[in-house]
Structures are given as structure tokens and as C-alpha cells.
Amino acid sequence: MTEPVPIEDASKRAEELRREIAIDDDLYYVRDSPVIEDHEYDRLLRELEAIEAEHPELITADSPTTRVRGAPRSEFRKVVHAHPMQSLDNALDSGELVSFFDRALKSLREGGAIPSGDPEWVCEPKVDGLAISLLYEDGVLQTGSTRGDGAVGEDVTQNIRTIRSLPLRLKRMRSGRVEVRGEVCIAREDFAELNRIREEAEEPLFANPRNAAAGSLRQLDHRVTASRKLRVYLYHVQNASELGLASQSELLEWLADEGLPTQEHNRICGDISEINEYLEEWGRTRFSNSINTDGVVLKLNDLGLRERLGATSKAPRWAIAFKYPPEEKRTRVLDIEISVGRTGALTPTARLEPVQLSGTTVQRASLHNQDEIDRKDIRMGDVVWVHKAGEIIPEILRVDIDARTGSETPFKIPYVCPVCGDEAVRLPSEAAIRCPNKSCPAQLQEGILHFVSRQCMDINGIGEKLVRQLTERGLVKSVADLYGLAASDLSDLDRMGEKSASKLVSAISESKSRPLRALLNALGIRNVGKKTASDIAVKYGNIDAFISAGEEELASTEGVGPVIAASIRSFLADERNMAVLNRLREAGINMMEGDGEAHPAAFNEEFSEKRFVFTGELSKMTRQEAEKLVESLGAKTSSSVSKRTDVLVAGADAGSKLAKAQILGVKIWDEAEFIERLGPDNID
Ligand code: IVH
């Protein structure tokens, strides 16, 4: 129990807490970029609740304790939920869980609902994502909305429709309405890949999978959502009794039978000891699941008993979310190492005494830059608390100052490149200290790895070890040298036989025909990632048009802007870069996008590499013309619909192809949508 606090102090503290929580709410729910950890947030909320419980006169109408958090973003159409989307109360430890069961069982027993014995509970992994509500009418998905503030959410139907595992038509239900609820999320590996691509494009990283999912779902351009590999798991049917469902287990089965994705680790438990067993088991195994789960939701199985318990204004009384405490461990900083990236940035990484954390052994944690080291005052030899941000990325939280012995050494990143010895520099506008030497072996090696990566020239078989050998032996001094390698140069390298050497030479040669967008991405121009490279390649069509474009013109390209334009011009102004480009040209590398003609419209992700089928009659052009048009944007066309079809464009009087696409959950556009997606530049 906390000491009673004098009213003046309590009032001041409550105000402080409300202000801080409001800021955190905005960062978390509206901007999808939190600055504090969930548990820290829960702690603030608990403290405010405790003050308000002690001094009810301090409760204000806008107190964050009185509402379901999150506000709809003003850009989305608002949806008033037919039934408010409540959140759940949390249990942060076993004591709070026991009080919840005591309360629920007492109320059921007093009401005579369960004279004896224990009711069943369903344990479900608490998916760490974003709550959504889906409305199906006559079996067809009509609306998808976010929770928002519980009463009013955002209409994200178009975005939800891009989630491939979500059926647009239910398997069995053909009439009536059903509202189902669930969670949109992103798998750990897709989250890691998304952040990797963002890092490469020097875009801000998502703090955790939950924010990545929320940020992706709440995109104004649903094409961005489509590129994010979102998943969805359903766990609730709002009007279950109308469908004759009597329990949560029946409800989950109904969802699965209708083709709606559900979690596979749900379990019915007969009593509290079985629940504890589940909590312990899931606590151990949850990290091997590709979906991040931050707890377990416990629900009364019998829907009739739920009705008896009812709900408070904030949450149902028949369910609770048990949250696992975040894993924080103590370990020691053994050393701080500096690595040099492709752009020459000197990045400090702490080497740690190995420690088990959220399912893996952690031995290193990035310290990002000098400011981060100074802010946390991390010294070599320090005992530190580590955790995984978003249960994924190892991070040093803080130093255990009390454990200091005086033998710890403060750390400053040296202003000298650890690889080539050149003097490093820090520009006033940057957090990073960089090695300015363009031919620094570290930059060269990282640059080659980037050049050959899948998103760039896609040369299979060149990894870190091989690149090290190639550069150390002086066989490759720039990426252009790759194209001069002969099998005989490679066959006496470590672990390289004649066969693999000639295979590698063919893979290198094959990469010569990649489109211009791959080359532009591969060159490693600062701030130019995959998307920008594609936009530029399509706009200019060939490298010469790109090279001769002025800074202002470049800046007017969609997705470019003045900063990227300046970094492109400074790349092209460097003679060494131009020499590499010329050598690549001499080696026979393709320097065109498509037909080599300029296409002023930006690269269109909606079409590139996608499979299109046209059906029905179009009014603005013939089907053949439409096919030609999408092919010129990089799409493939086919005459029949299959699971691999990405989009069916349905004109007037579409027939069986449309029906098949609906059953398969293929994206369907009518002609108006097709024309809109093409954009004005592609229509005569
Ligand atoms: S039940 C009336 N079940 O966790 C239905 N929620 O902390 C209430 N969540 O608001 C929700 N997995 O956004 C439920 N299996 C699950 C869940 C789940 C994740 C989310 C949901 C909820 C929040 C509560």
C-alpha cells in the first residue's frame, strides 16, 4: 500500500501524470512512435488511478483513466462503432490475476450462476497489434475500422482489404450481418525486414512490431499498406448469440470455419491451476512464435455467464489481459567496438557478457552514436540493464551505477577510422562520425555487399567472407571490378572450387541485365533507397537523362525533394563515382529502365511485377490496350484468374472471372479505380 498523499501534492502529481500520459497517448496512438515502454506507461496510469481512488474529487472529465485510449486520425473517415470497442483490464502480476478471479467467481456464485465447481476459461495469446472491427454483410466484407477512442474509429476498409490472409468473402455465411474483432499485426521477420529497408533508405525506424503494424494500417495510401505484409487474427464475434454460439470455443471454431484466421495456441482451461500452467508454458515458448505476444487474454468460456458479469464503462468483467513483465537482465559491457558502414558512419556496438533474453542469447547491442553513449553514460566494464526493444532489438536501458567500482572506462568514439586510419569527421548537422575515405576497405566491402544484395544487382553467392577475400587480395577495388573477374581469379579462394567459381562468374554476368532501378539503388547514393531509385529510373528511363538532370528538376521528382536531389548531385559531381559508372557501362551493364524512354509518371508499385487479369467491358479503352498499358508499367497479364493473380480489373458485365476472384480473395478494381490508380500521366 502507498502512503496517503496530502491533497495539494496529489492534485499537482495527478496533473503532471495527466499531462505526461496525454503526450504519450498522442505519440503512441496517433503518431505510432512511442518514446516510453509499455510497462512504464502502465505504471504512470496505475499511479494516476491510485491517486484518483484516494481522492475522487480530483477525477476530471478528461482524465485518461476514464476512457479507452486512442483518437481517430482526422484524415480518415470516421466510423461510429455500433457497439463500443472496449479494451481489457490488465493484470500485471499473479496477485492482480487472483483478485480478478476472486471478483468474477464471487459475483457468479452470489448470483447463483455457478452453484459449485469452476467455470471454464479460454486462454488466448495476446497478440501485440492494433485492434480492428470487421463488418461482413451477406458474407462480404463491408467495413474495417480501427478502435479509435472506442466509440469512434477510423475507416480503414481499403487498407484492411490489402491483407492477403483476410477473406473478402466468408466461406459459409451468405446472409445477415456479423461483426468480428481481432488484431492486425506484423511478424517479427517482416518487421525486421521492413526496418532493414527503412534503415537502408535512411528513413526513421519503427520502434516495435506493434507500431509498424499500426503505422502500416493507418496509411493514407493503401498501396503502402499492401507492401507491408500485415497479418490479422480474429478472436471475437460481437453478435455471437444471434449465430447460435454458446461459448468462446464455439466462437473460435466458427471464425476458423468461415476462413477467418485465428491464433493456433488458444486453449480451454478447466481451473486456475491449468491457467497457471498455460501462462508458464506460453511465457517460455512465446518467443519462438513469429507473432509478438505481450501477454495472455483470459476469457470466460460460457457466453451466458459473460452476460451475467457484464461490463464496466471501460472493459468487460469477464475477461482480463495478463501481461508478462518485460524481460530485463543485468550483464556487463566487455568492450565497445566500432564498425564502419557503407556510408562511412562509425557505429559503436557494446560487446556484452552473453545473456539469455526474450528467447535468444544476446552478446551485442548497438549504441548508435556518441550522443547515445553520453546520454546513458555507458562505460567499458559497466554493469548494465538490457532488454529487447519491442522484444526484438537488444538495447542497453541503463547503467547500474551502484555496481561501479571505479575501474570502468568512459568511451569516446575516436576521430580516426579503425579500418583505414583516415581522420574521421562529424558534420554539425549529423549524429554520426564518418570516415571520409571513399576507398576505405570497410566502406568498399559494405558497398559491394550492398551492390550485390537482392534489392540491388541481386548476385547470388557473394557473401561477407568472399567480399573480404576479394578486397584483401586486391581483386576488387570497386564494384566495377566484379565484372572483370574470371573463374580462374576465383578458383583458388577459400572454399571455392572450379564449379562454384564459374557459377559465380555466370551469376555476375547475368546481373548485367538488371533494370536501371536496381543499378541506381546499388550505387549507394546517400538517401536513395529502393523506392526513390525506382521513381527516378521510371521518370528518366536511362542513365544519361538522369545524369544530365539538374538539381531543381531532380527535386521535383515524386519522392525526391531537395535533400535527396542535393545528395544525388554531390554523388555525380565526384569524379571517382563517375569513373565507376563509366566502367560499369563499358562492362555492358544495362543502363535503361524498360524501353529506355522517359516516363514522367512516378514508378508505380501498384503495377510493377504484379499479375493482372482484365474482364468485362472497359469504356475508356479496349482490354488489349489496357493490357499493353499495365505491361508498360511492369505488370504481367493473364487471361485467367488464379490464386497468383494480384488484381482483377472488372469492367461492365463481368461474369465468372469476377466470381472466382471474389472467392479467391483476389483484389478487385472497377474501371474507375483502375483509371485512378493509373494516374493522369498514363491516360491520353
Ligand atoms: S479480447 C471484447 N482477445 O489486447 C473483446 N483482445 O489489452 C475484447 N488483444 O483491446 C478484446 N489479443 O486489442 C482480446 N485474444 C485476444 C487479444 C486481444 C490481443 C488486444 C485487443 C484488446 C487489448 C487488451
Residues whose N, C-alpha, C, O or C-beta is under 5 A from the ligand:
A	BS01	IVH	Q86 S87 L88 E124 P125 K126 V127 A131 E183 Y235 H236 V297 A321
